[in-house]
Amino acid sequence: MSQETEFRVEMPPSTPVVPVQLWEKDKFRFHCHRGIACFNKCCENADILLTPWDVVRLARHFGITTREAIDRYTVDYAMDGQGMPGLKLARKEGSTACIHLTPEGCGIYEDRPVACRYYALGTVALRKKDSAEVEDSYFVVKEAHCLGHDEPHEQTIAEYRKEQGIEPYDAANRAWRDIVLKKRSSGPTVGKPPERSFELFFLASYDLDGFRRFVLSEKFGTVFDVEQATLDELARDDAACLAFAMRFLRQSLFGEMTIKLREGAAEERKRAYRERLEREARDKAAQLAAQQDQMYDSLKEQGW
């Protein structure tokens, strides 16, 4: 049976991957600790892809907004050939080292990204053809510098995930992972997706505080019928707000209608959309006419 695959926690292309598929109950040998000779080596050549919950935890660690965290501590990258926006953790100026690396170790250890928590494991999310179910499997990554694989410590994948505090991250990110997987598995679209869809994806995925302001705005309330109790929860609870953001993305990208529209809102949006297209067409025609007039005036000045 054919399968569609997406790497959830990706490693650098040069990383040696042990080609053995592992599951939750399987054991592997690895232990990282402060006294090991290679301590911090993995952080000196960092290429960390960020998830939505990573950005939230980063922002809360420093007591800043998600937008500020994005601006200070991340860099943009394209998640696919069509330019789906993603974020990576920034590096130190003129270096390949993680921006949060200190001589004592990770400067944000309690709120480190899920990719760092998984190391030295990578994960693969698989969805079988014609199935909505996504299965998670794992593989070991053995980098030449890493001595943790030689430590006499063995554990199951499940035990390691619990030890590293991974499950809250995976639980918060799972809906986002499924959206990315569904979008990739649907195949390329004809032409480049509209810039607006990228902006919406970025807002809902990474700038949770910006998305929260959008949801709590008067404009949102004129279109969507959301109970006040839900809005109050979104205002104070990051996990609930991210879950709602993913519902909004699925509704916007795939037409999965789980957020109720106010009566007449759909028709009003269509009318506003038509008016915007007509206005843009008029503006474009006026701009073209002005350019033609300018060209004619230039020709006259040249004696034509």
C-alpha positions in Angstrom: 0.0 0.0 0.0 1.4 3.4 -1.0 2.1 5.9 1.7 2.6 9.6 1.9 5.4 10.8 4.2 6.4 13.9 6.0 9.4 14.4 8.3 8.1 16.1 11.4 11.5 16.7 13.1 14.0 17.1 10.3 17.7 16.8 10.6 20.4 18.4 8.4 21.0 16.6 5.1 24.5 15.5 6.2 23.2 13.7 9.3 23.8 10.0 9.3 20.5 8.3 9.9 20.3 4.7 11.1 17.8 3.2 8.6 15.8 1.3 11.2 12.1 2.2 11.8 11.3 2.3 15.5 8.0 2.4 17.4 7.1 3.6 20.9 7.9 0.3 22.6 11.2 -0.2 20.9 14.5 0.5 22.8 17.6 2.4 21.8 20.8 3.3 23.5 21.6 7.0 24.2 22.2 9.3 27.1 23.3 13.0 27.0 24.5 14.7 30.2 26.6 17.7 31.3 29.7 15.6 32.0 30.0 14.0 28.6 33.0 15.1 26.5 30.8 16.2 23.5 28.5 18.4 25.6 27.1 21.3 23.5 28.7 20.0 20.3 25.2 19.4 18.6 24.3 23.0 19.4 27.4 24.4 17.7 26.0 23.4 14.3 22.3 24.1 14.8 19.7 23.8 12.1 16.5 23.7 14.2 13.1 23.8 12.5 10.4 25.4 14.7 6.9 24.4 15.4 4.0 26.6 16.6 4.4 25.6 20.2 8.1 26.1 20.1 7.5 29.8 19.2 4.9 30.2 22.0 7.3 28.7 24.6 10.2 30.8 23.4 8.1 34.0 23.7 6.8 33.1 27.2 10.4 32.2 28.3 11.4 35.8 27.7 8.1 37.5 28.6 7.6 38.9 25.1 5.0 38.6 22.3 5.3 35.8 19.7 5.9 38.5 17.1 8.9 39.8 19.1 10.2 36.3 19.6 10.0 35.7 15.8 11.8 38.9 15.0 14.6 38.4 17.6 15.2 34.7 17.6 14.2 33.1 14.3 14.8 33.2 10.6 12.5 32.5 7.7 12.7 29.5 5.3 10.4 27.9 2.7 8.9 24.6 3.9 8.2 23.4 0.3 8.8 24.4 -3.3 5.8 26.7 -3.4 7.0 28.8 -0.5 5.0 27.6 2.5 6.5 29.8 5.2 8.4 28.2 8.0 10.8 29.3 10.8 14.2 28.1 12.0 15.9 29.0 15.2 18.5 31.8 14.6 22.2 31.3 14.9 24.8 33.5 16.6 26.2 36.2 14.4 28.9 34.8 12.0 28.5 31.3 13.4 26.6 28.1 13.0 26.0 27.9 16.8 22.5 28.2 18.2 21.7 31.7 19.3 20.8 30.4 22.8 24.0 28.4 23.3 26.0 29.4 26.4 29.2 28.0 27.9 27.0 26.3 30.5 24.7 24.8 27.9 21.3 25.7 26.5 20.1 29.2 27.7 16.4 28.2 27.2 16.7 24.6 28.3 13.3 24.5 30.1 11.6 25.9 27.0 13.9 24.4 24.3 12.3 23.4 20.9 10.8 19.9 20.4 13.6 19.1 17.8 16.2 19.6 20.6 14.1 17.4 23.0 13.9 14.6 20.4 17.7 14.5 19.7 19.2 12.0 18.9 15.9 10.8 17.4 14.1 11.9 14.3 10.4 11.3 13.6 8.4 10.4 10.6 4.6 10.9 10.2 3.0 8.5 7.8 -0.5 8.6 6.4 -1.6 5.6 4.4 -3.4 6.2 1.1 -7.1 6.9 1.5 -6.8 7.1 5.3 -7.2 10.0 7.7 -5.0 8.3 10.3 -1.4 9.4 10.8 1.1 7.1 12.3 4.3 8.2 14.1 7.5 6.3 13.9 11.1 7.1 14.8 14.7 6.6 13.8 18.1 7.1 15.5 20.5 9.8 14.3 24.2 9.1 14.9 26.4 12.1 14.3 30.2 11.5 14.4 30.8 13.9 17.3 28.0 12.5 19.5 29.3 10.2 22.3 25.9 9.7 23.9 25.3 6.6 21.9 28.2 4.9 23.7 26.7 5.5 27.1 25.4 2.4 28.9 21.9 3.6 29.1 19.0 2.1 27.2 15.3 3.1 27.2 12.2 2.8 25.1 11.1 5.6 22.7 8.1 6.2 25.1 10.3 6.5 28.1 12.6 8.9 26.3 9.7 11.1 25.2 8.4 11.3 28.7 11.9 12.0 30.1 12.4 14.9 27.6 8.9 16.4 28.2 8.0 15.9 24.5 4.3 14.9 24.7 2.9 18.4 25.6 4.7 19.8 22.5 3.5 17.0 20.3 0.0 17.3 21.6 0.0 21.1 20.9 1.6 20.7 17.5 -0.3 17.6 16.2 -3.1 19.5 14.5 -0.6 21.7 12.7 1.5 18.7 11.7 -1.6 17.2 10.1 -2.4 20.4 8.2 1.1 20.5 6.8 0.9 16.8 5.9 -2.5 17.2 4.2 -1.3 20.2 2.2 1.8 18.4 1.0 0.0 15.1 0.2 -2.6 16.9 -1.9 0.1 17.6 -4.5 1.2 20.9 -6.1 -1.3 23.5 -7.1 -1.5 25.1 -10.5 0.5 28.3 -10.1 1.8 29.8 -6.9 -0.7 29.9 -4.0 -2.0 33.4 -3.3 0.2 35.4 -0.9 -2.8 35.9 1.4 -3.0 32.2 2.1 0.7 32.3 3.1 0.1 35.2 5.4 -2.8 33.5 7.0 -0.8 30.3 7.5 2.1 32.2 9.1 -0.2 34.2 11.4 -2.1 31.1 12.7 1.0 28.9 12.9 3.6 31.2 14.5 2.3 34.6 15.6 -0.2 33.3 18.2 -0.5 36.7 19.9 -1.3 38.3 16.6 -3.9 35.6 15.8 -5.4 36.2 19.3 -5.8 39.9 18.6 -7.4 39.1 15.2 -9.9 36.6 16.8 -10.9 39.0 19.6 -11.3 41.9 17.2 -14.7 43.5 16.3 -14.2 42.6 12.6 -13.8 38.9 13.4 -17.0 39.0 15.5 -19.0 40.4 12.6 -18.2 37.3 10.5 -17.9 34.4 13.0 -20.4 33.4 15.7 -18.2 32.4 18.7 -19.5 32.1 22.2 -18.1 34.6 24.7 -17.0 31.8 27.0 -14.8 30.5 24.2 -13.4 33.9 23.4 -12.5 34.4 27.1 -10.7 31.0 27.0 -8.8 32.0 23.9 -7.8 35.3 25.5 -6.0 33.5 28.5 -5.0 30.0 27.3 -2.3 29.6 24.7 -3.0 25.9 24.0 -6.7 26.6 23.5 -5.9 29.5 21.2 -3.5 27.4 19.1 -6.1 24.7 18.8 -8.6 27.2 17.6 -6.1 28.7 15.2 -5.7 25.2 13.6 -9.5 24.9 13.3 -9.5 28.3 11.6 -6.7 27.2 9.2 -8.5 24.0 8.3 -11.7 25.9 7.6 -9.8 28.5 5.5 -7.6 26.1 3.6 -9.8 23.0 3.2 -13.3 24.2 3.7 -13.8 22.2 7.0 -16.5 24.3 8.6 -16.2 24.0 12.3 -16.4 27.6 13.3 -20.0 29.0 12.8 -20.5 31.9 10.5 -23.0 34.6 11.5 -26.2 34.6 9.4 -25.6 36.4 6.2 -21.9 36.7 6.8 -21.0 34.4 3.9 -23.0 36.5 1.4 -21.5 39.7 2.9 -18.0 38.4 2.4 -18.7 37.4 -1.2 -20.1 40.9 -1.9 -17.1 42.6 -0.2 -14.8 40.3 -2.3 -16.5 41.2 -5.5 -16.3 44.9 -4.7 -12.6 44.6 -3.9 -12.0 42.9 -7.3 -13.9 45.6 -9.1 -12.1 48.3 -7.2 -8.7 46.7 -8.0 -9.7 46.4 -11.7 -10.7 50.1 -11.8 -7.4 51.1 -10.1 -5.5 49.0 -12.6 -7.3 50.5 -15.5 -6.7 54.0 -14.2 -3.0 53.2 -13.7 -2.7 51.9 -17.2 -4.4 55.0 -18.6 -2.1 57.2 -16.7 0.9 55.3 -18.0 -0.4 55.6 -21.6 -1.0 59.4 -21.1 2.6 59.8 -19.8 3.9 57.8 -22.8 2.0 60.0 -25.3 3.2 63.2 -23.5 6.8 61.9 -23.8 6.4 61.2 -27.5 5.0 64.7 -28.1 7.9 66.3 -26.3 10.2 64.3 -28.6 8.4 65.8 -31.6 6.5 62.7 -32.7 
